[in-house]
Amino acid sequence: MTNQAPDEAAREREERWARQEEAASSATRDIADVPAVEVITTTAVHLMSAAAVKLGLADDPDAQLDLDEARKLINALAGLITAGAPEISDMHARSLRDGLRSLQLAFREASTIPDPIGKGPGEKWTGPVN
């Protein structure tokens, strides 16, 4: 640590805080410019990616497989798609539903104890997936 006068250290700290506050304000302005459709679809894609990893569909299936976590992510994804579908175009909703269905089927395949039809992850919102 350098030997700085207390006033100089306080000034540097205030300058650093000002830079951080400016960066936060800039990020806030940026998100204000993003259309809702993009926020919804981006969030859905992140949930899909995380669920796929937890289903063992990524690099290291043995270490990453976690069906409990995958169930939570698929449930959240199904809720988001169901609630968001009327707000986004059919083109976006259709591709998100297709991805969700693929994850639901992958979950059913990966599960050693199958859920009853209509009780699998997300099926509360999507209906039964076969």
N, C-alpha and C positions, 0 to 999 in steps of 0.2 A: 504494500500500500504506500502511496506517495505521501509526502508531508505537505498537505495543502492547508491553507488558512481556512478556518471554519466558513468564512464568507464565500470563498471560492468553491468549496465543496457544496455549499447550499445552492449556489448559483448553477453549478453543473447538474445537481439533482433536479432543480426546477426546469432547466433546459431539457433534460431527459424526459421529465414528466410532460412537458409541453409537446415534445416530439411524439410521445406515446399517445397523448390525447388527440393530436392531429391525425395520427394514423388510425385511431379508432373512429374519429369523425369521418375520415375518408371511407373507411369500410362501411359505415352506416349509410353514407350517401350512395355507395355502390349497390348495396342490397336494395335500396329504394328504387333503383333503376331496373331491377330484375322483375320480369312479368311473373305473376302468380303461377301460370302454367309451368314455367321453367322451374320454379321452386318446388312445386308438387312433383314433377317428373324426376327432377334430380334427387329429391329425397327418396322417391320410390326406387330409383336405380341403386342408391346406396343401401337401402334395405334389402333389395334383391341380391346384391353382391355379398353382403354380410351373411345372408341366409344361405347362399350357395357355398360359401366357405364353411359354415357350420354344418352343412350337409355332407361335407367331405368332397366337394366338387372342385377343389382347388389344388394347390401344390402338394400338400402333405395330408392326405385324407386321414391317416391313422392318428395324427396329432391334432387335427382340427375338427374332427367329427364331434358334434355336440348337439344331439337332437333336441334337448330341452331348450337350448339357446335358439336353435333353428325354428322351433315352434313359436317362440315369442316374436321373433323377427317376421315370420310369415303371418302371424296374427295381426301384427302392426301394419304390415304391408297391405293385407286384405282390407283392413279398416280404412287405411288411407286411400286406396284405389276406389273402394265403394263410395266413400264420402266425397272424394275428389272428382270422380268420373263426370258428374253433371257440370262441373266447373271447367273441365278441359275438353278439348275436341274429341270426337269419337276415335279419330286416328290415334291420338295419344293413349286414350283409355284402352283401346283394343290391344295395343302392343303390351301395355302394362298387365292387362288381364292374362294375356298369353304367357308372359313371364311368370306371373303368379301361379298359374295352373301348372306350369312345368315344375316349379318348386314344390308345389303341393304333391304332385305325382312322385317327385324324387324323394320327398319325405316319406311317403307311403312305402316306397321301395326300400328305403334305408332302415325303416323301423322293423325291429324284430317282433314287436307286439303291435299288430295293426289296430288302428283306431276304428271304431264302428263307422260305417258310411254316414257322412254328414257331421262327424265329430272330430275330423282331422283339423290340422291347423288352418285357420282362415275360413273353414267351411261354414262357420256361423254367419259369415257375411256373403260368401260366394255360393253357398249351397253345396251339395255333394259333388265330389270330384272323383271320376272313375278313370 
